[in-house]
Amino acid sequence: MRAWHAEYLDACNSHDLDAIRSFVDPAVRRAHLPGGSDAWVADLADLFHAFPDWRWRRIQLIVEDDRVAVHLRGAGMHLGAFRGVAPTRRHVNVAEFAMHRVADGRIVESTGTDAVELIIHLGA
């Protein structure tokens, strides 16, 4: 699972939406967010458009059975509109937490922090 997550994070940091999709079950369930891999990929596409240099750095990873809990730092320069916030040209750096349940090499359930934390850092 550690190697699996490292590959997933590499796909995310490469902004490779097709590769990201391969790690996410088509019917993924997300807490408080629309489900499905299309929604997952669309959310990341919006993030990458607004923050073209966005990258995550893994701080800690805990694996238990079919679950992965991860603490990340996400950072990038806000150069495009994001969830109604016009570009600020500010660099943001936020803590993120996620817990994923993985089956057959794909995320089937996910919960964690979302874009609200990022929007707060943008001053919206």
Secondary structure, 3 states (H helix, E strand, C coil): CHHHHHHHHHHHHCCCHHHHHHCEEEEEEECCCCCCHHHHHHHHHHHHHHCCCCEEEEEEEEEECCEEEEEEEEEEECCCCECCECCCCCEEEEEEEEEEEEECCEEEEEEECCHHHHHHHHCC
